Amino acid sequence: MPTSPLKTQVTPGQARREGRPGIALTVIAACQLMVVLDATIVNIALPHIQEALSFSTTDLSWVLSAYTLTFGGLLLLGGRAGDILGRRRVFMTGILLFTFASLLGGFAQEPWQLLAARALQGVGGAIASPTSLALITTTFPEGPERNRAFGVFAAVSAGGGAIGLLAGGMLTEWLDWRWVLFVNVPIGALIAFLTPLYITESERHPGRFDIAGALTSTLGMASLVYGFIRASEEGWRDSLTVASFVAAVVLLAAFAVVESRAREPITPLRMFADRNRSGTYVIMLSLAAAMFGMFFFIVLFVQNVLGYSPIEAGLAFLPVTVAIITGAGLSQRLLPVLGPKPFMVTGSALTGVGLLWQTFISPDSSYVTGVLGPMVLFGFGMGLNFVTLTLTAVSGVAQHEAGAASGLLNATQQVGGSLGLSILVTVFGTASREEGDKQARDFLAHATPEQQAEFARTHQLPAPWSHEVLTHGISTAFTAAVAMVGLALLTALIVIRVRKSDLAALSGTAEAAGPPAA
């Protein structure tokens, strides 16, 4: 009786098509690109989302914050899940959740539906992103092959911001704003299909999930952000505003208690014992707060005041990406020689000067004088800081805690961006209301009866009065952003102290660090 040929046995968790590292790296890099791209691709579509779903300008900030809050708040938990449950399994779960949330967001008909989908996207990204980086270490052997893989991963992270700006502009202008979310669906589905074919499951490690820490920190920050945004619309004495701040204080205090007692905390408090590391977290928090605000308000300015199309708006932001990458490359080469402090001080100072320049923005500002010049200065300063902060955060940390230290810096960037944006939106809302009352009186004094009737129906000022309100609010918000960067500069000057031994440690890691996500 003829016998059938023996089939190759595939052990559970083994990639069904092993030996294709190039495809495996493409799958991992595609995930990172999708998650990084999502932070900027939606930015360009904000004015169209605002018009389609009737968002107020202050509430519009939640389209960004709903994603970054859950992403930053659950990032460390996502990395822990990969270690405990298996990185490939968790990676696929995060991708599928992110893809499903993108589909829901694209079909949103009400503001709350889009915000819920964006928050769910953040959960999926927090699960997939840290796991994708960890998969490189299990897929590629240590040495040149792994270093090349890390280089590709870093390049994708850096270029994702620019790609997102261009893709967002093209999709919004040629199709519809909903496609900035729909575009993730086929990409995510393809990644989920290819993952079990080319990526082997990692070994599981025993551990505990710090669910209480993740929930109290995320909900506490969400309450704090909501309190600021609510205050911008309803005032500081509003009962819900006060309740939000009280809830934030209680939840964040509970988070500190949970982390001090947990056997395996999601945020090891000992990470803050070193003054240099604590300083880097404060600097990153402050700079991210200013950066998120800059992108948010300039997108509104170039499209609503300068009249740029979505594609033109995407192209308008490319210089800041180039400036960030240039600054990061310069600091990466000179960091082992000069140490981190000069780059933190210079970078923060340049960032502050760029923001100070933008406080002079007005309806008469052109792209070159009001946007391009300060944006390039801002971007170069941020670039000097990104690699520097990353390396300083992991300097002197035990090998097994390096992931926690860098992950905490990443989480600080996301959460700091959300918190900073909410504060700047509050400043913007207060200034805009006051300027709106002034411009409304001027409009009614000069408007025709038809214009007055339209204003009574919509409560919306037409141009140029609306442009005066918007730019006044933006200018005032940038003044607050300068203060945020001032905190970063003071921290760099006073807190950061680097020893000669730290410089020796940095010389071995600077070459491995890639440019940051723009």
Backbone hydrogen bonds, N-H to C=O, Kabsch-Sander energy under -0.5 kcal/mol:
donor,donor_aa,acceptor,acceptor_aa,energy
11,T,9,Q,-0.6
14,Q,11,T,-2.3
16,R,196,P,-1.5
17,R,197,L,-2.8
18,E,15,A,-0.6
24,A,20,R,-2.1
25,L,21,P,-2.6
26,T,22,G,-1.8
27,V,23,I,-2.3
28,I,24,A,-2.2
29,A,25,L,-3.0
30,A,26,T,-2.2
31,C,27,V,-1.6
32,Q,28,I,-1.9
33,L,29,A,-2.6
34,M,30,A,-2.1
35,V,31,C,-2.2
36,V,32,Q,-2.7
37,L,33,L,-3.0
38,D,34,M,-1.4
39,A,35,V,-0.5
39,A,36,V,-1.2
40,T,36,V,-0.5
40,T,37,L,-1.2
41,I,37,L,-2.9
42,V,38,D,-0.8
44,I,40,T,-1.1
45,A,41,I,-0.5
46,L,42,V,-0.5
46,L,43,N,-1.4
48,H,45,A,-0.5
49,I,45,A,-2.5
50,Q,46,L,-2.8
51,E,47,P,-1.7
52,A,48,H,-2.5
53,L,49,I,-2.5
54,S,50,Q,-0.7
55,F,50,Q,-1.3
60,L,56,S,-1.9
61,S,57,T,-0.6
61,S,58,T,-1.1
62,W,59,D,-1.8
63,V,60,L,-1.7
64,L,61,S,-0.9
65,S,61,S,-2.6
66,A,62,W,-2.8
67,Y,64,L,-0.5
68,T,64,L,-2.4
69,L,65,S,-2.7
70,T,66,A,-0.9
71,F,67,Y,-2.4
72,G,68,T,-2.8
73,G,69,L,-2.6
74,L,70,T,-1.7
75,L,71,F,-0.6
78,G,74,L,-2.3
79,G,75,L,-1.8
80,R,76,L,-2.0
81,A,77,L,-2.3
82,G,78,G,-1.6
83,D,79,G,-1.3
84,I,80,R,-2.0
85,L,81,A,-3.0
86,G,82,G,-1.3
90,V,86,G,-2.2
91,F,87,R,-2.7
92,M,88,R,-2.4
93,T,89,R,-2.0
94,G,90,V,-2.6
95,I,91,F,-2.2
96,L,92,M,-2.6
97,L,93,T,-2.3
98,F,94,G,-2.5
99,T,95,I,-2.5
100,F,96,L,-2.6
101,A,97,L,-2.4
102,S,98,F,-2.0
103,L,99,T,-1.9
104,L,100,F,-2.2
105,G,101,A,-2.6
106,G,102,S,-2.0
107,F,103,L,-1.1
107,F,104,L,-0.5
108,A,105,G,-1.2
113,Q,110,E,-0.5
114,L,110,E,-1.7
115,L,111,P,-2.4
116,A,112,W,-2.3
117,A,113,Q,-2.0
118,R,114,L,-2.5
119,A,115,L,-2.2
120,L,116,A,-2.1
121,Q,117,A,-2.3
122,G,118,R,-2.0
123,V,119,A,-1.6
124,G,120,L,-2.3
125,G,121,Q,-2.9
126,A,122,G,-2.3
127,I,123,V,-1.4
128,A,124,G,-2.4
129,S,125,G,-2.8
131,T,127,I,-0.6
132,S,128,A,-2.2
133,L,129,S,-1.5
134,A,130,P,-1.7
135,L,131,T,-2.1
136,I,132,S,-0.7
136,I,133,L,-0.8
137,T,133,L,-0.7
137,T,134,A,-0.6
138,T,134,A,-1.0
139,T,135,L,-1.8
140,F,136,I,-2.3
146,R,141,P,-1.0
147,N,143,G,-2.4
148,R,144,P,-2.5
149,A,145,E,-1.8
150,F,146,R,-2.6
151,G,147,N,-2.1
152,V,148,R,-2.2
153,F,149,A,-2.4
154,A,150,F,-2.6
155,A,151,G,-2.3
156,V,152,V,-2.4
157,S,153,F,-2.1
158,A,154,A,-2.3
159,G,155,A,-2.8
160,G,156,V,-1.7
161,G,157,S,-0.5
163,I,159,G,-2.5
164,G,160,G,-2.5
165,L,161,G,-1.8
166,L,162,A,-2.1
167,A,163,I,-3.2
168,G,164,G,-2.7
169,G,165,L,-1.8
170,M,166,L,-2.5
171,L,167,A,-2.8
172,T,168,G,-2.2
173,E,169,G,-2.2
174,W,170,M,-2.8
175,L,171,L,-1.8
176,D,171,L,-1.2
179,W,176,D,-1.8
180,V,177,W,-1.7
181,L,178,R,-1.4
182,F,178,R,-2.3
183,V,179,W,-1.8
184,N,181,L,-1.4
185,V,182,F,-1.7
187,I,183,V,-0.9
188,G,184,N,-3.1
189,A,185,V,-2.4
190,L,186,P,-2.0
191,I,187,I,-2.2
192,A,188,G,-2.4
193,F,189,A,-1.8
194,L,190,L,-2.2
195,T,191,I,-2.1
197,L,194,L,-0.7
198,Y,194,L,-1.7
199,I,195,T,-2.2
201,E,13,G,-3.8
205,H,83,D,-2.5
210,D,208,R,-0.5
211,I,209,F,-1.5
214,A,210,D,-2.1
215,L,211,I,-2.7
216,T,212,A,-2.4
217,S,213,G,-2.0
218,T,214,A,-2.1
219,L,215,L,-2.8
220,G,216,T,-1.9
221,M,217,S,-2.3
222,A,218,T,-2.3
223,S,219,L,-2.3
224,L,220,G,-1.9
225,V,221,M,-2.7
226,Y,222,A,-2.7
227,G,223,S,-2.2
228,F,224,L,-1.8
229,I,225,V,-2.3
230,R,226,Y,-3.0
231,A,227,G,-2.1
232,S,228,F,-1.5
233,E,229,I,-0.7
233,E,230,R,-0.9
234,E,230,R,-3.2
235,G,230,R,-0.5
235,G,231,A,-1.5
238,D,235,G,-0.9
242,V,238,D,-2.4
243,A,239,S,-2.4
244,S,240,L,-2.0
245,F,241,T,-1.9
246,V,242,V,-2.3
247,A,243,A,-2.6
248,A,244,S,-2.2
249,V,245,F,-2.2
250,V,246,V,-2.4
251,L,247,A,-2.8
252,L,248,A,-2.6
253,A,249,V,-2.0
254,A,250,V,-2.3
255,F,251,L,-2.2
256,A,252,L,-1.9
257,V,253,A,-2.0
258,V,254,A,-2.8
259,E,255,F,-2.6
260,S,256,A,-1.6
261,R,257,V,-1.0
261,R,258,V,-0.6
262,A,258,V,-1.9
271,M,268,P,-2.0
272,F,269,L,-1.7
273,A,270,R,-1.5
278,S,274,D,-2.6
279,G,275,R,-2.3
280,T,276,N,-2.1
281,Y,277,R,-1.8
282,V,278,S,-1.9
283,I,279,G,-2.5
284,M,280,T,-2.7
285,L,281,Y,-2.4
286,S,282,V,-2.2
287,L,283,I,-2.7
288,A,284,M,-2.7
289,A,285,L,-1.7
290,A,286,S,-1.7
291,M,287,L,-2.6
292,F,288,A,-2.6
293,G,289,A,-1.3
294,M,290,A,-2.4
295,F,291,M,-2.2
296,F,292,F,-2.2
297,F,293,G,-2.6
298,I,294,M,-2.3
299,V,295,F,-1.9
300,L,296,F,-1.3
301,F,297,F,-2.2
302,V,298,I,-2.8
303,Q,299,V,-1.5
304,N,300,L,-2.6
305,V,301,F,-2.2
306,L,301,F,-2.0
308,Y,302,V,-2.9
313,A,309,S,-2.6
314,G,310,P,-2.1
315,L,311,I,-2.3
316,A,312,E,-1.9
317,F,313,A,-0.9
317,F,314,G,-0.7
318,L,315,L,-1.1
320,V,317,F,-0.8
321,T,317,F,-1.1
322,V,318,L,-2.2
323,A,319,P,-2.3
324,I,320,V,-2.2
325,I,321,T,-2.3
326,T,322,V,-2.4
327,G,323,A,-2.5
328,A,324,I,-2.4
329,G,325,I,-2.4
330,L,326,T,-2.1
331,S,327,G,-2.3
332,Q,328,A,-2.2
333,R,329,G,-1.6
334,L,330,L,-2.0
335,L,331,S,-1.9
337,V,334,L,-0.9
338,L,334,L,-2.6
339,G,335,L,-2.6
343,F,339,G,-0.5
344,M,340,P,-2.2
345,V,341,K,-2.7
346,T,342,P,-2.5
347,G,343,F,-2.5
348,S,344,M,-2.2
349,A,345,V,-2.3
350,L,346,T,-2.7
351,T,347,G,-2.2
352,G,348,S,-2.3
353,V,349,A,-2.3
354,G,350,L,-2.4
355,L,351,T,-2.0
356,L,352,G,-2.6
357,W,353,V,-2.3
358,Q,354,G,-1.4
359,T,355,L,-0.7
359,T,356,L,-0.9
360,F,357,W,-1.5
361,I,358,Q,-1.4
365,S,362,S,-1.9
370,G,366,S,-2.4
371,V,367,Y,-1.6
372,L,367,Y,-3.5
373,G,368,V,-1.8
375,M,371,V,-2.2
376,V,372,L,-2.4
377,L,373,G,-1.9
378,F,374,P,-2.5
379,G,375,M,-2.7
380,F,376,V,-2.4
381,G,377,L,-1.9
382,M,378,F,-2.1
383,G,379,G,-2.4
384,L,380,F,-2.0
385,N,381,G,-1.0
386,F,382,M,-2.0
387,V,383,G,-0.8
389,L,385,N,-3.2
390,T,386,F,-2.1
391,L,387,V,-2.4
392,T,388,T,-2.2
393,A,389,L,-2.1
394,V,390,T,-1.1
395,S,391,L,-1.0
397,V,394,V,-1.7
401,E,398,A,-2.1
402,A,398,A,-0.6
402,A,399,Q,-1.0
405,A,401,E,-2.2
406,S,402,A,-2.5
407,G,403,G,-2.5
408,L,404,A,-2.2
409,L,405,A,-1.4
410,N,406,S,-2.1
411,A,407,G,-2.6
412,T,408,L,-2.3
413,Q,409,L,-1.8
414,Q,410,N,-2.0
415,V,411,A,-2.8
416,G,412,T,-2.6
417,G,413,Q,-1.9
418,S,414,Q,-1.9
419,L,415,V,-2.7
420,G,416,G,-2.9
421,L,417,G,-2.4
422,S,418,S,-2.0
423,I,419,L,-2.0
424,L,420,G,-2.7
425,V,421,L,-2.6
426,T,422,S,-1.8
427,V,423,I,-2.2
428,F,424,L,-2.8
429,G,425,V,-3.0
430,T,426,T,-2.2
431,A,427,V,-2.4
432,S,428,F,-2.7
433,R,429,G,-2.1
434,E,430,T,-1.8
435,E,431,A,-2.4
436,G,432,S,-2.8
437,D,433,R,-2.0
438,K,434,E,-1.5
439,Q,435,E,-2.8
440,A,436,G,-2.4
441,R,437,D,-1.7
442,D,438,K,-1.7
443,F,439,Q,-2.7
444,L,440,A,-2.7
445,A,441,R,-1.3
446,H,442,D,-0.8
446,H,443,F,-1.1
447,A,443,F,-2.2
452,Q,448,T,-2.4
453,A,449,P,-2.2
454,E,450,E,-2.1
455,F,451,Q,-2.2
456,A,452,Q,-2.1
457,R,453,A,-1.3
458,T,454,E,-2.4
459,H,455,F,-2.6
465,W,462,P,-0.6
466,S,462,P,-1.9
468,E,464,P,-1.7
469,V,465,W,-1.7
470,L,466,S,-2.5
471,T,467,H,-2.5
472,H,468,E,-1.8
473,G,469,V,-2.1
474,I,470,L,-2.3
475,S,471,T,-2.7
476,T,472,H,-2.1
477,A,473,G,-2.2
478,F,474,I,-2.4
479,T,475,S,-1.3
480,A,476,T,-1.4
481,A,477,A,-1.9
482,V,478,F,-2.0
483,A,479,T,-1.2
484,M,480,A,-1.6
485,V,481,A,-2.2
486,G,482,V,-2.0
487,L,483,A,-1.5
488,A,484,M,-1.4
489,L,485,V,-2.4
490,L,486,G,-2.5
491,T,487,L,-2.2
492,A,488,A,-2.3
493,L,489,L,-2.1
494,I,490,L,-2.7
495,V,491,T,-2.0
496,I,491,T,-1.5
502,D,499,R,-0.5
503,L,499,R,-1.3
504,A,500,K,-1.5
505,A,501,S,-1.7
506,L,502,D,-2.3
507,S,503,L,-1.7
508,G,504,A,-0.6
508,G,505,A,-0.8
509,T,505,A,-0.5
509,T,506,L,-1.0
510,A,506,L,-2.2
513,A,509,T,-1.1
518,A,157,S,-0.7
518,A,158,A,-0.6
